[in-house]
Amino acid sequence: MAPTFVPIELDSQSASIASRLNWLRAGVLGANDGIVSTAGMIFGVAGAAVSDRTILIAGVAAVSAGALSMAVGEYVSVSSQKDSEKAEIETERRQLAADPEYGLKQLTGLVTAQGIDPELARQVAVQLTAKDALTAHARLELGIDPDALTNPWHAGLSSMIAFTLGGLVPLIAFFVSPHSIEVTVTAFAVVVALAATGSVSASLGRASMVRAALRTVAGGLLAMGISYAIGATIGVRL
């Protein structure tokens, strides 16, 4: 008796959810970078015992330069990735046009590799080929969704916004605090913010939130401590 054939469609909804999670995770990491780098700059300059005006200028410069660097870096990175993906898809398109029968055999093998009976796998491959052979091969063979290629402009803008929001945490905390406790308040704000970003990042990856928060906070405190020590050393010598 032939196996029962159940039509199978590629799960674009799952791919979309995974893509949104990746964007959210990237945003959290961008905010974390903004927090740590801006806090490091503020503490480094504060360690040199300079005026609050100088610290403000340095902090604003750190947020601006970091956000723009993140935007440009992410744009270039995603553009290169997108170009590579488009080239892979175009190569696959030419191969399918030149030898569609081989493409069907290859797709059958890919479906079989998912644990499906070979006879049923061929039926699935035939249906997928009839519907959209290129999309089926791109998703199963290349791991690329042709309908969900990342937009480099969106990636760059998202990274810039995430870094800016993160960088504003220590900057605002420093300048809204009384002068006598501004360093302490800033450190506390940074610890809370880093604990939040670490926890969110861990929850997205289904990892231990406590461990991730502690690791993120420890890294941030280390960066601030080293920056403060370097600033203090340079300030004394100058």
Backbone torsions as a table, in degrees:
resi	resn	phi	psi	omega
1	MET	NA	128.9	-178.2
2	ALA	-67.9	144.2	180.0
3	PRO	-64.1	145.5	178.6
4	THR	-69.2	131.2	-178.3
5	PHE	-98.5	122.5	176.4
6	VAL	-112.5	119.3	-178.8
7	PRO	-54.8	133.4	-179.5
8	ILE	-120.4	129.9	175.7
9	GLU	-113.4	147.5	177.6
10	LEU	-67.4	134.7	-172.7
11	ASP	-81.7	84.9	179.9
12	SER	-71.6	-25.8	179.0
13	GLN	-66.2	-42.4	178.0
14	SER	-63.3	-39.7	178.7
15	ALA	-63.9	-37.7	179.1
16	SER	-65.7	-41.7	178.2
17	ILE	-63.1	-44.2	179.0
18	ALA	-61.8	-38.2	178.9
19	SER	-64.7	-41.8	179.2
20	ARG	-66.3	-37.5	177.5
21	LEU	-64.4	-39.9	177.9
22	ASN	-64.0	-38.7	177.6
23	TRP	-64.6	-42.7	-179.3
24	LEU	-65.3	-42.4	179.0
25	ARG	-63.0	-41.9	178.4
26	ALA	-63.4	-37.4	178.3
27	GLY	-65.1	-41.0	178.9
28	VAL	-64.1	-43.6	179.2
29	LEU	-65.9	-36.3	176.9
30	GLY	-64.6	-41.3	177.2
31	ALA	-64.2	-39.1	178.6
32	ASN	-62.1	-42.1	177.3
33	ASP	-61.5	-41.8	179.7
34	GLY	-63.1	-41.4	179.8
35	ILE	-62.4	-51.9	-173.9
36	VAL	-67.3	-47.1	-175.7
37	SER	-68.0	-40.2	179.5
38	THR	-70.4	-41.0	177.0
39	ALA	-62.3	-41.0	177.8
40	GLY	-61.0	-41.5	178.3
41	MET	-64.1	-46.9	-178.9
42	ILE	-62.0	-45.5	-178.4
43	PHE	-69.3	-34.7	178.3
44	GLY	-65.2	-43.6	179.1
45	VAL	-72.0	-38.7	178.3
46	ALA	-63.2	-33.7	178.8
47	GLY	-64.7	-24.1	178.6
48	ALA	-81.4	1.2	177.0
49	ALA	58.8	46.9	177.0
50	VAL	-96.6	177.8	-177.5
51	SER	-73.2	160.2	178.0
52	ASP	-62.7	-32.1	179.2
53	ARG	-62.7	-41.9	178.7
54	THR	-65.7	-40.2	178.8
55	ILE	-64.3	-40.4	178.3
56	LEU	-61.0	-46.2	179.6
57	ILE	-61.3	-44.2	-180.0
58	ALA	-64.7	-40.5	-179.7
59	GLY	-65.7	-44.9	178.9
60	VAL	-63.7	-41.3	178.5
61	ALA	-62.9	-38.8	180.0
62	ALA	-65.0	-43.5	179.5
63	VAL	-65.9	-45.4	-178.0
64	SER	-63.9	-51.2	-177.9
65	ALA	-64.9	-41.3	-179.8
66	GLY	-65.5	-42.6	-179.7
67	ALA	-64.4	-43.2	179.6
68	LEU	-67.9	-38.3	177.5
69	SER	-63.7	-42.8	177.6
70	MET	-61.7	-42.3	-178.3
71	ALA	-63.3	-48.6	-178.5
72	VAL	-65.6	-44.8	-179.3
73	GLY	-61.4	-43.2	-179.5
74	GLU	-68.9	-39.2	178.6
75	TYR	-61.5	-46.9	-179.3
76	VAL	-64.3	-44.2	-178.4
77	SER	-62.8	-48.8	-177.9
78	VAL	-69.3	-34.9	177.3
79	SER	-62.0	-43.4	178.7
80	SER	-63.7	-42.5	178.4
81	GLN	-62.9	-44.1	-179.0
82	LYS	-64.6	-40.9	178.1
83	ASP	-61.5	-41.3	179.1
84	SER	-64.7	-42.9	179.9
85	GLU	-64.5	-41.9	178.9
86	LYS	-64.9	-37.4	177.9
87	ALA	-65.9	-41.3	177.9
88	GLU	-62.6	-41.9	179.9
89	ILE	-65.9	-40.3	179.7
90	GLU	-65.4	-39.2	176.3
91	THR	-62.1	-43.7	178.5
92	GLU	-62.9	-37.9	179.3
93	ARG	-61.3	-43.9	-179.9
94	ARG	-66.0	-39.8	179.6
95	GLN	-64.1	-41.0	179.7
96	LEU	-67.6	-36.9	179.2
97	ALA	-69.2	-34.9	-178.1
98	ALA	-76.3	-35.7	-176.2
99	ASP	-146.9	77.9	-178.1
100	PRO	-64.7	-30.5	-179.5
101	GLU	-67.2	-41.4	176.7
102	TYR	-64.6	-37.2	177.7
103	GLY	-60.6	-38.9	178.9
104	LEU	-66.8	-41.6	177.5
105	LYS	-62.9	-41.8	-179.7
106	GLN	-64.3	-42.8	179.6
107	LEU	-65.5	-37.5	176.9
108	THR	-60.7	-42.4	177.7
109	GLY	-63.7	-39.0	179.4
110	LEU	-65.8	-40.1	178.6
111	VAL	-69.3	-40.4	178.4
112	THR	-60.9	-36.7	-179.5
113	ALA	-64.3	-15.7	177.6
114	GLN	-83.5	2.9	177.8
115	GLY	96.7	15.2	-178.9
116	ILE	-95.7	143.3	179.3
117	ASP	-55.2	135.6	-175.8
118	PRO	-53.2	-40.8	-179.7
119	GLU	-66.0	-43.7	178.4
120	LEU	-69.3	-34.3	179.5
121	ALA	-61.9	-37.3	178.9
122	ARG	-67.0	-39.1	177.6
123	GLN	-62.3	-41.4	178.3
124	VAL	-63.2	-45.1	-178.9
125	ALA	-62.1	-39.6	178.6
126	VAL	-62.3	-43.9	-179.0
127	GLN	-67.3	-42.9	178.9
128	LEU	-63.4	-38.9	178.9
129	THR	-65.4	-41.2	179.5
130	ALA	-65.0	-34.4	-177.9
131	LYS	-77.9	-52.6	179.8
132	ASP	-168.6	91.0	-175.3
133	ALA	-62.1	-41.9	-176.5
134	LEU	-64.3	-44.2	179.6
135	THR	-64.2	-40.3	179.8
136	ALA	-62.0	-45.6	-180.0
137	HIS	-67.7	-40.3	-179.5
138	ALA	-60.8	-42.4	-176.6
139	ARG	-76.3	-44.2	-175.0
140	LEU	-84.7	-34.7	-176.8
141	GLU	-92.0	-44.8	-174.9
142	LEU	-98.0	-15.5	-176.3
143	GLY	70.9	28.9	-177.8
144	ILE	-121.3	135.4	173.6
145	ASP	-100.1	107.3	-177.5
146	PRO	-59.4	-23.0	-178.4
147	ASP	-90.2	0.0	-176.3
148	ALA	-136.4	39.4	176.4
149	LEU	-68.1	136.5	-176.1
150	THR	-66.7	136.3	177.3
151	ASN	-86.7	117.7	-177.9
152	PRO	-63.5	-30.2	178.2
153	TRP	-67.4	-42.4	177.6
154	HIS	-63.7	-41.4	-179.2
155	ALA	-62.7	-45.4	-179.5
156	GLY	-64.5	-43.7	-179.3
157	LEU	-66.1	-41.7	179.7
158	SER	-62.6	-42.9	179.8
159	SER	-64.3	-40.6	179.9
160	MET	-63.9	-44.1	-179.9
161	ILE	-65.8	-44.2	-178.9
162	ALA	-62.4	-44.5	179.9
163	PHE	-63.7	-42.6	-179.0
164	THR	-62.2	-45.8	179.9
165	LEU	-61.5	-41.7	178.2
166	GLY	-66.1	-42.0	-178.8
167	GLY	-67.2	-26.4	-179.6
168	LEU	-71.5	-21.3	-178.6
169	VAL	-60.2	-58.5	179.4
170	PRO	-69.1	-31.0	-178.1
171	LEU	-66.0	-47.4	179.8
172	ILE	-68.9	-42.0	-179.7
173	ALA	-58.2	-39.8	-177.9
174	PHE	-65.9	-40.9	-171.9
175	PHE	-93.9	-4.1	173.6
176	VAL	-101.9	-3.4	-177.8
177	SER	-91.9	151.2	172.5
178	PRO	-57.3	145.0	-173.8
179	HIS	-56.9	-35.6	-174.8
180	SER	-70.5	-22.8	-176.9
181	ILE	-126.7	18.9	-174.5
182	GLU	-63.5	-36.7	179.3
183	VAL	-67.9	-42.7	-179.7
184	THR	-64.6	-45.5	-179.9
185	VAL	-63.5	-41.3	179.3
186	THR	-63.0	-43.6	178.7
187	ALA	-61.4	-41.2	179.3
188	PHE	-64.3	-44.0	179.7
189	ALA	-62.5	-39.9	179.3
190	VAL	-65.8	-42.5	179.1
191	VAL	-60.2	-45.8	179.8
192	VAL	-62.9	-45.2	-178.4
193	ALA	-64.9	-41.9	179.6
194	LEU	-67.7	-37.3	177.0
195	ALA	-62.3	-38.1	179.4
196	ALA	-67.4	-47.9	-179.1
197	THR	-65.7	-38.4	177.9
198	GLY	-64.1	-41.5	-179.8
199	SER	-66.4	-43.3	-179.7
200	VAL	-64.8	-44.1	179.4
201	SER	-60.6	-42.3	179.8
202	ALA	-66.7	-39.3	-179.3
203	SER	-65.5	-34.2	177.8
204	LEU	-67.3	-32.4	178.6
205	GLY	-96.2	6.5	-180.0
206	ARG	57.2	38.0	177.9
207	ALA	-105.1	179.2	-179.7
208	SER	-69.2	118.9	-178.7
209	MET	-69.4	-38.1	-179.2
210	VAL	-64.8	-47.7	-179.3
211	ARG	-62.2	-42.9	-179.5
212	ALA	-66.0	-40.6	179.8
213	ALA	-64.2	-44.0	179.5
214	LEU	-63.8	-41.4	179.8
215	ARG	-64.3	-43.2	-179.4
216	THR	-66.6	-44.1	179.5
217	VAL	-63.8	-43.6	179.9
218	ALA	-60.5	-42.6	178.8
219	GLY	-63.8	-41.4	179.0
220	GLY	-65.9	-43.5	178.7
221	LEU	-64.0	-38.4	177.8
222	LEU	-63.3	-43.8	179.5
223	ALA	-62.8	-43.6	179.3
224	MET	-65.9	-41.0	-179.7
225	GLY	-63.7	-45.1	179.5
226	ILE	-65.3	-42.5	179.7
227	SER	-62.2	-41.7	180.0
228	TYR	-64.3	-42.3	-179.0
229	ALA	-64.8	-42.0	178.7
230	ILE	-64.8	-44.2	178.9
231	GLY	-61.6	-42.5	-179.7
232	ALA	-64.3	-41.3	179.6
233	THR	-63.4	-47.3	179.9
234	ILE	-66.0	-39.5	-179.8
235	GLY	-61.4	-39.8	179.5
236	VAL	-67.2	-42.7	-177.1
237	ARG	-71.1	-28.3	179.5
238	LEU	-89.3	NA	NA
